[in-house]
Amino acid sequence: MTPFKNKILFVGYGAVAECTLPILFKHLAVAPENVTVMDFEDRAEKLKPWIAKGVKWVRDRVTEKNMGSLLGKFVAKGDVVIDLAWNIDACEILDWCHRRGVMYINTSTELWDPYAAGAKQHPTEKTLYWRHMNVRRMMAKWKAKGPTAVLEHGANPGLISHFTKQGLLDIAAASLADKKFKVKDAERIAELARTQAWNHLAQQLGVKVIHCSERDTQISDKPKQVDEFVNTWSIEGFREEGQTTSELGWGTHEKELPAHAHKHKEGPRNQICLARMGMDVWVRTWVPNYTVRGMVVRHGEAFTISDHLTVWEKGKATYRPTVHYAYCPSDAAVASLNEMRGYDYKLNDNQRIMNDDITQGSDILGALIMGHPYKSWWTGSDLSIEESRRLVPHQNATTMQVAISVVAATVWMVQNPEMGVVVPDDLPHEFVLGLAKPYLGTFISTPSDWTPLKHYKNPFPGYNRPEFDVKDPWQFKNFLVKDGE
Ligand SMILES: NC(=O)c1ccc[n+]([C@@H]2O[C@H](COP(=O)([O-])OP(=O)(O)OC[C@H]3O[C@@H](n4cnc5c(N)ncnc54)[C@H](O)[C@@H]3O)[C@@H](O)[C@H]2O)c1
């Protein structure tokens, strides 16, 4: 166990934090009295067993006005902030931690008020890409890297970057064993895998598209009521990301932009965004062993994975896969979203995060890596509700995958305290997966002959105009569910 003598502050004690706290104590030797938990809702009852062990509880809210003075009461140089709240401005909290030598971790890059600029703001300015550029601009003004701050290290973003690396290595090993490449190419692939040159390895394997594909099959014995929003994790977090621009890492193999696409003008320009809500952009995808329709909800991994896998030559991006999330949430969440669409996207006040009422199901979450000699390859976690309860009672599979990732990255951070700001792709996948795998249920890494056109049948042949590229199955237009199909 890694020893840690300094203080830890949890900001937010919701679904993910509740699962994170007990696992953190299993992997970090920290005295309970050095851990403080803060939330503006009353969490004293839920924290009772931990308070009895010495954990400190504070009911308060981090706001734009009080952030520095409030955090300063609980953490100083060498301490850690674990931010599992929502809508705390990432630049401001990062800068505060940087200046005071405090380590920091979060699971998403947020703003004080993501709705403040209103509907008229240009779609590119609403994006996570824009937020990442702001973080980069701020960091460029710092004189030193400073204390480690791990951005966006949950399940996805987070583990998904490590699943992608593991998947690339597994495709390389299998294709060498199966002699899928000519001798010269095989030698290069072996060398790129050995040196973990991820971008060149992905290029050499022929990878065109990577989905973070997820199907949540957890169901409850308490059906969703009329006028109730039910989910397996933060409802506010889901609403915020679902109702804004869809975002994609945009591959160099793509021939045509989808409708309503916008490009960025600065930075690596590895992404596009759509002037459409992510929750209304549907794509065909696959998890073992289901064909799924998922939503292209914007997520950090679409930015960081596509950025890290880009091959640059003389300032030009010569290779990059298309990367995005394809999310099929629980049945209750799908029904809740549909009810919300009917109410012109107004969120119900009546909300429930499923937990002890879950009767069966799994969260199946992984990297679907496509375009290489096996067509598709899926690497990730199939975690059942039974297994997550065995690991930590009263938790669900969705929060478990996030929590173990937060713990793994926190342990890495205290072992590596002066790395500056990093994203999941910068962390060693062997370390993170080594710690996380015992909590991920069945770890799967498997080929599949799935393509987005594999099961397509035209219901009105000759009477509609399906827009597919049959010559190249990996074009985004083949995944995207459109009119006229
Ligand atoms: N990367 C991933 O895989 C992933 C997955 C799930 C959730 N998340 C993110 O993790 C965060 C937590 O998710 P969750 O499901 O636990 O959400 P949740 O809504 O269950 O819990 C968040 C808690 O934070 C508290 N809170 C919010 N703002 C606060 C503030 N300013 N000060 C103090 N307390 C505050 C809320 O009262 C709530 O108890 C969210 O930002 C969510 O988007 C990331």
The ligand as a Tripos MOL2 file, in Angstrom:
@<TRIPOS>MOLECULE
LIG
   44    48     1     0     0
SMALL
NO_CHARGES

@<TRIPOS>ATOM
      1 N1        -15.2350   10.3710  -16.2880 N.am      1 LIG1
      2 C1        -16.2090    9.5770  -15.9350 C.2       1 LIG1
      3 O1        -16.1970    8.3960  -16.2810 O.2       1 LIG1
      4 C2        -17.3400   10.0500  -15.0970 C.ar      1 LIG1
      5 C3        -18.3960    9.1800  -14.8260 C.ar      1 LIG1
      6 C4        -19.3940    9.5840  -13.9520 C.ar      1 LIG1
      7 C5        -19.3500   10.8550  -13.4090 C.ar      1 LIG1
      8 N2        -18.3390   11.6990  -13.7480 N.ar      1 LIG1
      9 C6        -18.2820   13.0520  -13.1820 C.3       1 LIG1
     10 O2        -17.9900   12.9240  -11.7980 O.3       1 LIG1
     11 C7        -18.6240   13.9580  -11.0660 C.3       1 LIG1
     12 C8        -19.4320   13.3380   -9.9290 C.3       1 LIG1
     13 O3        -20.3840   12.4360  -10.4620 O.3       1 LIG1
     14 P1        -21.4700   11.7500   -9.5230 P.3       1 LIG1
     15 O4        -22.1700   10.7500  -10.3650 O.co2     1 LIG1
     16 O5        -20.8700   11.3640   -8.2370 O.co2     1 LIG1
     17 O6        -22.4320   13.0140   -9.2880 O.3       1 LIG1
     18 P2        -23.4910   13.2790   -8.1270 P.3       1 LIG1
     19 O7        -24.4280   14.3070   -8.6260 O.co2     1 LIG1
     20 O8        -24.0420   11.9890   -7.6090 O.co2     1 LIG1
     21 O9        -22.5790   13.8900   -6.9860 O.3       1 LIG1
     22 C9        -21.9830   15.1390   -7.0380 C.3       1 LIG1
     23 C10       -21.9820   15.6660   -5.6130 C.3       1 LIG1
     24 O10       -21.2400   16.8660   -5.5820 O.3       1 LIG1
     25 C11       -21.9460   17.8180   -4.7910 C.3       1 LIG1
     26 N3        -21.5140   19.1240   -5.2920 N.ar      1 LIG1
     27 C12       -21.7340   19.6190   -6.5330 C.ar      1 LIG1
     28 N4        -21.1680   20.8230   -6.6600 N.ar      1 LIG1
     29 C13       -20.5650   21.0910   -5.4690 C.ar      1 LIG1
     30 C14       -19.8100   22.1840   -4.9800 C.ar      1 LIG1
     31 N5        -19.5690   23.2510   -5.7590 N.pl3     1 LIG1
     32 N6        -19.3570   22.1500   -3.7060 N.ar      1 LIG1
     33 C15       -19.6100   21.0640   -2.9150 C.ar      1 LIG1
     34 N7        -20.3230   20.0020   -3.3330 N.ar      1 LIG1
     35 C16       -20.7860   20.0050   -4.5840 C.ar      1 LIG1
     36 C17       -23.4190   17.5050   -5.0260 C.3       1 LIG1
     37 O11       -24.2240   17.9610   -3.9660 O.3       1 LIG1
     38 C18       -23.4000   15.9810   -5.1210 C.3       1 LIG1
     39 O12       -23.5830   15.3690   -3.8650 O.3       1 LIG1
     40 C19       -19.4530   14.7250  -12.1000 C.3       1 LIG1
     41 O13       -18.7060   15.8370  -12.5140 O.3       1 LIG1
     42 C20       -19.5980   13.7650  -13.2520 C.3       1 LIG1
     43 O14       -19.7710   14.4270  -14.4880 O.3       1 LIG1
     44 C21       -17.3300   11.3250  -14.5620 C.ar      1 LIG1
@<TRIPOS>BOND
     1     1     2 1
     2     2     3 2
     3     2     4 1
     4     4     5 ar
     5     4    44 ar
     6     5     6 ar
     7     6     7 ar
     8     7     8 ar
     9     8     9 1
    10     8    44 ar
    11     9    10 1
    12     9    42 1
    13    10    11 1
    14    11    12 1
    15    11    40 1
    16    12    13 1
    17    13    14 1
    18    14    15 2
    19    14    16 1
    20    14    17 1
    21    17    18 1
    22    18    19 2
    23    18    20 1
    24    18    21 1
    25    21    22 1
    26    22    23 1
    27    23    24 1
    28    23    38 1
    29    24    25 1
    30    25    26 1
    31    25    36 1
    32    26    27 ar
    33    26    35 ar
    34    27    28 ar
    35    28    29 ar
    36    29    30 ar
    37    29    35 ar
    38    30    31 1
    39    30    32 ar
    40    32    33 ar
    41    33    34 ar
    42    34    35 ar
    43    36    37 1
    44    36    38 1
    45    38    39 1
    46    40    41 1
    47    40    42 1
    48    42    43 1
@<TRIPOS>SUBSTRUCTURE
     1 LIG1         1 GROUP 0 **** ****
